[in-house]
Amino acid sequence: MNIEQYREFCLSLGDDVEEKMPFTAFKYAGGVLVFYVHGHMFSFFDCDNFRVITLKCQSDRIDELGALHSCITKPFNMSPKYWIGIDPTTAPDDLLRELTRNSYEIVKAKYKLK
């Protein structure tokens, strides 16, 4: 999946998804695109280096996912207890979509406005 296909997929997850580039003031993070649901991040990556997408994940799934899929890596700049990295250049599209939807659902459920 290329960067534009991934962006379109993230935006298709719901009307409550927003995209922003919140780190433009930082020299090495100006190209980071972040997807939010209810104002909280569920996916982000560097547009200038589309090699790692960072996603929220259930803690009890992280080790198993890493053992099963070589495309699962450490998350960029987030806790590896709650986040995973995934290489979109080697990940199967269906796995990338499933883990992104999972991240979206985790964050949406946690921060849903009542």
Rosetta blueprint (number, residue, H / E / L):
1 M L
2 N L
3 I H
4 E H
5 Q H
6 Y H
7 R H
8 E H
9 F H
10 C H
11 L H
12 S H
13 L L
14 G L
15 D L
16 D L
17 V E
18 E E
19 E E
20 K E
21 M L
22 P L
23 F L
24 T L
25 A L
26 F L
27 K L
28 Y L
29 A L
30 G L
31 G L
32 V E
33 L E
34 V E
35 F E
36 Y E
37 V E
38 H L
39 G L
40 H E
41 M E
42 F E
43 S E
44 F E
45 F E
46 D E
47 C L
48 D L
49 N L
50 F L
51 R L
52 V L
53 I E
54 T E
55 L E
56 K E
57 C L
58 Q L
59 S H
60 D H
61 R H
62 I H
63 D H
64 E H
65 L H
66 G H
67 A H
68 L H
69 H L
70 S L
71 C L
72 I E
73 T E
74 K L
75 P L
76 F L
77 N L
78 M L
79 S L
80 P L
81 K L
82 Y L
83 W E
84 I E
85 G E
86 I E
87 D L
88 P L
89 T L
90 T L
91 A L
92 P L
93 D H
94 D H
95 L H
96 L H
97 R H
98 E H
99 L H
100 T H
101 R H
102 N H
103 S H
104 Y H
105 E H
106 I H
107 V H
108 K H
109 A H
110 K H
111 Y H
112 K L
113 L L
114 K L
